[in-house]
């Protein structure tokens, strides 16, 4: 496995409870090695031809590229939004020991 195989996944949820539900589901299936839950962000976005403002909770998850399709599907199953934000960013550098840990925990 090379550095190009690792991803940081950014997701938003309506609240901490939904983030915990999604995070635990992803961990239980070993689709991610770790999730960080960050409550209390303010999001502004276009939805149904209007600018919306709402409080949300962020989930940051560490995983590998081979789990992304299943991860997105699982999030959609557990999420309350019609169109949940789930985006993956390549990890370009990092602590090799940590990356090895991600690989081990998602194997």
ZASETI-713929 format. One line per field, with one value per residue: residue number from 1; residue in one letter; x, y, z of N, C-alpha, C in turn. Coordinates in steps of 0.05 Angstrom, whole numbers, plus 32768, in hexadecimal, padded with zeros to 4 digits. Layout:
i <- [NUM|...] $
aa <- [A|...] $
n_c1 <- [X|...] $
n_c2 <- [Y|...] $
n_c3 <- [Z|...] $
ca_c1 <- [X|...] $
ca_c2 <- [Y|...] $
ca_c3 <- [Z|...] $
c_c1 <- [X|...] $
c_c2 <- [Y|...] $
c_c3 <- [Z|...] $
END
This chain:
i <- [1|2|3|4|5|6|7|8|9|10|11|12|13|14|15|16|17|18|19|20|21|22|23|24|25|26|27|28|29|30|31|32|33|34|35|36|37|38|39|40|41|42|43|44|45|46|47|48|49|50|51|52|53|54|55|56|57|58|59|60|61|62|63|64|65|66|67|68|69|70|71|72|73|74|75|76|77|78|79|80|81|82|83|84|85|86|87|88|89|90|91|92|93|94|95|96|97|98|99|100|101|102|103|104|105|106|107] $
aa <- [X|X|X|X|X|X|X|X|X|X|X|X|X|X|X|X|X|X|X|X|X|X|X|X|X|X|X|X|X|X|X|X|X|X|X|X|X|X|X|X|X|X|X|X|X|X|X|X|X|X|X|X|X|X|X|X|X|X|X|X|X|X|X|X|X|X|X|X|X|X|X|X|X|X|X|X|X|X|X|X|X|X|X|X|X|X|X|X|X|X|X|X|X|X|X|X|X|X|X|X|X|X|X|X|X|X|X] $
n_c1 <- [8011|800B|801A|7FF4|7FC6|7FAA|7F76|7F56|7F17|7EE3|7EA8|7E65|7E33|7DF0|7DF1|7E14|7E03|7DF2|7E24|7E41|7E25|7E2E|7E67|7E73|7E5B|7E7B|7EAD|7EA1|7E9D|7ED0|7EDC|7EF5|7F2D|7F2D|7F05|7EF9|7ED1|7EB4|7E90|7E5F|7E67|7E5A|7E36|7E2F|7E0A|7DF2|7DB0|7D79|7D6F|7D79|7DA0|7DB9|7DC0|7DDE|7DEA|7E1C|7E3D|7E7F|7E9F|7EDD|7F00|7F2E|7F48|7F4F|7F57|7F3C|7F10|7EEB|7EBC|7E98|7E96|7E7E|7E4B|7E39|7E37|7E0E|7DE3|7DDB|7DD4|7DB0|7DA9|7D94|7DBC|7DF5|7E33|7E6D|7EAD|7EED|7F31|7F71|7FA8|7FE5|8016|8034|8037|8056|804F|801C|7FFE|8007|7FEB|7FB6|7FAF|7FB3|7F87|7F5C|7F5C] $
n_c2 <- [7FE8|802C|8072|808D|8071|807F|80A4|80DF|80EB|8118|812A|8142|8149|814D|8151|8141|810F|80F4|80F3|80D3|80A2|8097|8096|806C|8041|803F|8033|8001|7FE0|7FE1|8005|8034|804D|8071|80A5|80EB|8117|8154|8183|81B8|81DB|8210|8210|8228|8226|8218|8201|81E6|8214|823E|8262|8241|823D|821B|81F5|81C4|8184|816C|8134|8116|80E5|80AF|8086|8053|8052|8026|801E|8046|8047|8024|803E|8070|805D|8046|8073|8090|806E|8075|80AA|80E8|8110|8122|8127|8119|8136|8119|8114|8102|810C|8107|80ED|8108|8108|80F2|80D8|809C|8070|807B|8077|8042|802C|803C|801C|7FE8|7FE8|7FEB|7FBE] $
n_c3 <- [8000|7FEF|7FFB|7FDD|7FE5|8012|8034|804B|8063|805E|807D|808A|80BC|80D9|8110|814F|8161|8132|8118|813B|8135|80FE|80FE|8122|8106|80D7|80EE|8107|80DB|80C9|80A1|80A8|80CD|80F5|8111|8116|8139|8132|8150|8148|811B|80ED|80B3|8071|8036|7FF3|7FE9|7FCC|7FAC|7FD0|7FFF|8035|807D|80B1|80ED|80F3|80F9|80F2|80D6|80D3|80B3|80B1|807F|804B|8004|7FEC|800C|8002|7FE0|7FFB|802C|801E|800E|803F|8060|8046|804F|8087|808E|8098|8072|802F|8009|801D|8033|8021|8018|7FFE|800B|7FF1|8016|8019|8033|8071|80B4|80B3|80D5|80EA|80BA|80AE|80D9|80CC|809E|80B5|80D9|80B7|809A] $
ca_c1 <- [8000|801B|800E|7FDD|7FAE|7F9D|7F63|7F48|7EFC|7ED5|7E8B|7E56|7E1A|7DDF|7DF8|7E27|7DF7|7DF4|7E40|7E49|7E19|7E3D|7E83|7E74|7E55|7E93|7EC1|7E99|7EA2|7EEC|7EDF|7F06|7F3D|7F29|7EF5|7EF9|7EB8|7EB7|7E75|7E5A|7E6F|7E45|7E38|7E1F|7E0A|7DDB|7D9F|7D5E|7D70|7D7C|7DB8|7DB2|7DD4|7DD7|7E00|7E21|7E54|7E92|7EAD|7EF5|7F06|7F47|7F43|7F5E|7F47|7F2C|7EF7|7EDC|7EA1|7E88|7E93|7E69|7E31|7E31|7E2F|7DF4|7DCF|7DD7|7DD3|7D95|7DA8|7D8F|7DD5|7E09|7E4E|7E81|7EC2|7F06|7F49|7F89|7FBD|7FFE|802D|802C|8046|8054|8044|7FFF|7FF3|8007|7FD5|7F9D|7FAE|7FAE|7F6C|7F47|7F61] $
ca_c2 <- [8000|8044|808A|8094|8061|8089|80BA|80ED|80EF|812E|8127|8153|813D|8161|8155|812F|80F4|80E7|80EF|80BB|808B|8091|808F|8051|802E|803D|8025|7FE6|7FD1|7FE5|8016|804A|8046|8085|80BD|8102|8124|8170|818F|81D5|81EC|821E|820B|8238|8218|8219|81EA|81EC|8230|8251|825F|8236|823F|8207|81E9|81A8|8176|8161|811B|8111|80C8|80A6|806C|804D|8056|800F|801E|805E|8041|8019|8053|8082|804F|8043|808E|8096|805E|807E|80C8|80F4|8122|8117|8128|811E|813C|8104|8119|80F7|811B|80F6|80F4|8109|8103|80EE|80C5|8081|805F|8080|806C|8025|8026|803D|8004|7FD1|7FE9|7FE9|7FA5] $
ca_c3 <- [8000|7FED|8007|7FCD|7FEC|802A|8030|8061|805A|806B|807C|809C|80C5|80E5|812C|815A|8163|8118|8113|814B|8128|80E6|8105|812D|80F0|80C6|80FE|810B|80C2|80C2|8089|80B0|80E4|8109|810A|8128|8138|8139|8151|8149|8105|80DE|8096|805E|801D|7FE2|7FE8|7FC1|7FA2|7FE5|8010|804F|8093|80C5|80FE|80EC|8106|80DF|80DA|80C4|80B6|80A3|8073|8033|7FEC|7FE6|801C|7FFD|7FD6|8011|8040|8015|8010|805B|806A|803A|805D|80A2|808F|8096|805B|8014|7FFA|8031|802B|8026|8004|8006|8003|7FF2|802A|8009|8044|808C|80C6|80A8|80EA|80EA|80A2|80B2|80EB|80BC|808D|80C6|80E4|80A2|808B] $
c_c1 <- [8012|800C|7FF5|7FC3|7F9F|7F8C|7F5A|7F2C|7EEE|7EB7|7E7E|7E3C|7E09|7DE5|7E0C|7E1C|7DF9|7E12|7E4A|7E3E|7E28|7E5A|7E85|7E6E|7E6E|7EA9|7EBB|7E9F|7EBF|7EEF|7EF1|7F16|7F37|7F15|7EF9|7EDF|7EBB|7E9C|7E76|7E65|7E57|7E4A|7E25|7E21|7DF1|7DCB|7D84|7D5C|7D70|7D96|7DAE|7DC8|7DCB|7DEF|7E03|7E38|7E65|7E9C|7EC6|7EFD|7F1F|7F42|7F55|7F4B|7F34|7F12|7EE4|7EBF|7E8F|7E83|7E7D|7E4E|7E27|7E28|7E13|7DDE|7DC7|7DD1|7DB6|7D93|7DA2|7DAA|7DEC|7E25|7E61|7E96|7EDD|7F1D|7F61|7F9C|7FD7|8017|8023|803E|8041|8048|8026|7FF2|7FF2|7FF0|7FBA|7F9A|7FA7|7F91|7F56|7F4B|7F4E] $
c_c2 <- [8019|805C|8093|8086|806B|80A2|80C5|80F4|8103|8129|813B|8144|8153|8165|813F|8112|80E6|80E1|80D6|80A2|8083|8088|8073|803B|8029|802E|8008|7FD4|7FD3|7FF4|802E|8040|8059|809A|80D2|8110|8141|817D|81AD|81E6|81FA|821A|821D|822A|821D|81FF|81F3|820A|8245|824C|8257|823B|822C|8200|81CC|819D|816A|8146|811B|80F4|80C2|808A|8068|804E|803F|800E|8035|8058|8037|802E|8067|8076|804D|805E|8095|8087|8069|809C|80D2|8107|8114|8114|812D|8124|8126|8108|810E|8107|8108|8100|80F2|8103|80FE|80DC|80A9|806D|8062|8074|804E|801C|8027|8024|7FEB|7FD1|7FE7|7FCF|7F8F] $
c_c3 <- [8000|7FF9|7FF7|7FD4|8004|8025|804B|8056|806B|8067|808F|80A3|80D3|8103|8136|815A|8148|8111|8122|813E|810F|80EC|8110|8118|80DE|80D5|8101|80F3|80B9|80A8|808E|80C8|80FC|80FF|811F|8124|8143|8139|814E|8133|80F9|80C0|8087|8044|800D|7FE5|7FE0|7FBA|7FB8|7FF4|802C|8064|80A9|80D6|80F5|80FD|80F0|80E8|80C8|80C9|80A6|8099|805B|801B|7FE6|7FF6|8015|7FF3|7FEB|8026|8037|8016|802C|8066|805F|8047|8078|80A4|808B|807E|8041|8005|800E|8025|8034|8010|800F|7FFA|8005|8008|801B|8019|8060|809B|80BC|80BC|80EC|80D2|80A3|80C4|80DD|80AB|809E|80D0|80D0|8091|8095] $
END
